Amino acid sequence: MKITVATFVAAPIEEVWRAYTTSEDIKQWNAASDDWHTTAATVDLRVGGTFSSRMEAKDGSMGFDFSGTYTNIVKHKLIEYSFGDRAAHVEFADSPEGVKLNVTFDSEPTHSIEQQREGWQAILNNFARHVEASR
């Protein structure tokens, strides 16, 4: 099953794209809640390039790695990637008021659809707050 989450970022496309694709920015926004953080991130933004991020609970009780391979990139418009046997599609829709981001991803069987939607939406909301606060 595919799940879609979305947000709107009141910032120019160049800023939104940079924040979504830069390791240092990713470490600032990539968490679903305040008790988690991303301690490391790498980005090789090209078709066939890889990315990874290390998410950890701030209390050190648990963590996990999230990584994948870019399969399609259209600057300022689209990023597609695979992670394991799943895929994600990130669309950037530019407008004079800012950028609408839609992220569609394949669900996994471990967590409920609602948990997955809420987690990915929380991360996307953090992303929008990060970009807008950086202006």
TARADA-V759056 format. One line per field, one symbol per residue. ss: DSSP state (~ for helix, > for strand, _ for the rest). burial: 1 if it has 16 or more other ideal C-beta (glycine too) atoms within 10 Angstrom, else 0. Layout:
ss: ???
burial: ???
This chain:
ss: _>>>>>>>>___~~~~~~~~~_~~~~~~~______>>>>>>>>______>>>>>>>>_____>>>>>>>>>>>>___>>>>>>__>>>>>>>>>>__>>>>>>>>>______~~~~~~~~~~~~~~~~~~~~~__
burial: 001010101011101110111000111111110001110010100000001011110000000000010100100000111010000111110000011010111100000000011011101101110111000
